[in-house]
């Protein structure tokens, strides 16, 4: 059951929260650009049907079955940069906890369906995340015995 929506503390806060996009955030776009520069091709915001839910990873490498999520520090309760809002704490504390629980459930559902899951924080260096993606693609290629084109990082 959804949490009751709190009364915004100000019109500015309400406007700022409505402007938060579900996809195509700055960190996502930066990662996509870096991966594209490296010659990698992927699907973005692809609906994946796994038992009991539909999951939309930020990036999906379908042949390698790698789902990549770029998590925002606030929305996914980063232990380094996430914070608990001072206003409407009765709403935000359980809301953020439910986001984290949903992330773990999504990870488990994808893994059970044979997908690898890579999660990155928005504050991580783009090149470092791209290196992790490449490493996961290589590991998936080795594990699944994919073609030489997949082991070079190309998604077809």
Secondary structure, 3 states (H helix, E strand, C coil): CCCCCCCCCCHHHHHHHHCCCCCCCHHHHHHHHHHHHCCCCCEECCEEEECCEEEECCEEECCCCEEEEEECCCCCCCCCCCCCCCCCHHHHHHHHHHHHHHHHHHHHHHHHCCCEEEEEECCCCHHHHHHHHHHHHHHHHHHHCCCHHHHCCCCC
